[in-house]
C-alpha cells in the first residue's frame, strides 16, 4: 500500500506533467492561449510561449517526482502554484468560476505539497 507521501508525490508530479503535455503540447487549449495572450503577445508568440511552458511543466513534474524530498523544491512548487493562481485571478478572473478551474487544481496540488513537506524528516541541528 502506498503511503500518503507517495500518493502526494505521484499526484503533484502527475499534475504538472499532465498540464504540460495535454493542454499545452499535444493540443494548445484555447484557455491556455488566452492566459498567455493576456500579456499582449501576438497569437503566434502566445502559441510558442504556451508550448515552452508545457515543456517546462513536464520537466518540473519530473524533477518533483525524482526530488520530492527536496524541501526548497517543494516550497518553490507551492509558491509557483500560488503565483499561477494569482496570475489567473488578476488577468483572467472569469476562468476562476469555470469547471475544472485553477482554484480546485492549484489548491489540491498545494495540499498534496503540504503532505510532502509534512513527510520530510527534519535535519538534526548541530
C-alpha positions in Angstrom: 0.0 0.0 0.0 1.3 3.5 -0.9 1.9 6.0 1.9 0.3 9.4 1.8 3.7 10.9 0.9 4.0 8.6 -2.1 0.4 9.4 -3.2 1.2 13.1 -2.8 4.4 12.6 -4.8 2.6 10.9 -7.7 -0.3 13.4 -7.7 1.9 16.6 -7.7 4.2 15.2 -10.3 1.3 13.9 -12.4 -0.5 17.3 -12.2 2.5 19.2 -13.6 3.3 16.6 -16.3 -0.4 16.2 -17.4 -0.9 20.0 -17.6 2.3 20.4 -19.5 1.5 17.6 -22.0 -2.2 17.8 -22.8 -3.4 21.5 -22.7 -0.1 22.8 -23.9 2.0 20.4 -26.0 -0.4 17.9 -27.6 -3.2 20.4 -28.1 -2.9 24.1 -27.1 -6.1 24.7 -25.2 -7.8 28.0 -26.0 -7.9 28.9 -22.3 -4.1 28.4 -22.1 -3.5 30.7 -25.1 -6.0 33.2 -23.7 -4.0 33.5 -20.5 -0.7 33.9 -22.3 -2.2 36.4 -24.7 -3.2 38.5 -21.6 0.3 39.8 -21.6 -0.3 41.4 -25.0 1.7 38.9 -27.2 0.6 38.1 -30.7 -1.2 34.8 -31.3 1.9 33.2 -32.8 4.1 34.3 -29.9 1.5 33.2 -27.4 1.4 29.8 -29.0 5.1 29.3 -28.7 5.2 30.7 -25.1 2.4 28.2 -24.2 4.4 25.3 -25.9 7.6 26.3 -24.0 5.6 26.5 -20.7 4.4 23.0 -21.4 7.9 21.7 -21.8 8.9 23.5 -18.5 5.9 22.0 -16.7 6.8 18.4 -17.8 10.4 19.0 -16.7 9.3 20.4 -13.4 6.9 17.5 -12.8 9.8 15.0 -13.5 12.1 16.9 -11.1 9.4 16.8 -8.4 8.9 13.1 -9.0 12.6 12.4 -8.5 13.5 15.1 -5.9 10.2 15.0 -3.9 12.2 15.1 -0.6 13.8 18.4 -1.5 12.2 21.0 0.8 13.3 24.0 -1.3 11.8 22.4 -4.5 8.5 21.6 -2.8 8.3 25.1 -1.4 9.1 26.6 -4.8 6.3 24.4 -6.1 3.8 25.8 -3.6 5.0 29.4 -4.4 4.6 28.7 -8.1 1.1 27.3 -7.7 0.1 30.4 -5.6 1.7 32.6 -8.2 -0.1 31.0 -11.1 -3.4 31.2 -9.2 -2.8 34.9 -8.6 -1.9 35.4 -12.3 -5.2 33.9 -13.4 -7.1 35.9 -10.7 -5.6 39.2 -11.9 -5.6 38.7 -15.7 -8.4 36.3 -16.4 -10.7 36.2 -13.3 -13.6 34.7 -15.3 -11.6 31.4 -15.5 -11.9 31.0 -11.7 -15.6 30.1 -12.0 -15.2 27.7 -14.9 -15.5 23.9 -14.5 -12.1 22.3 -13.5 -10.6 25.7 -12.8 -7.2 26.7 -11.3 -8.8 27.2 -7.8 -9.5 23.5 -7.4 -6.5 22.2 -9.2 -3.9 24.5 -7.7 -5.3 24.2 -4.1 -5.4 20.4 -4.4 -1.7 20.4 -5.6 -0.8 22.8 -2.8 -2.5 20.4 -0.3 -0.6 17.5 -1.7 2.6 19.5 -1.5 2.0 20.2 2.2 1.7 16.4 2.7 5.1 16.1 1.0 6.6 18.7 3.4 5.0 17.0 6.4 6.6 13.7 5.4 10.1 15.1 5.4 12.1 14.4 8.5 13.8 17.5 9.9 17.6 17.6 9.7 19.2 17.3 13.1 20.5 20.6 14.4 24.1 20.9 15.5 
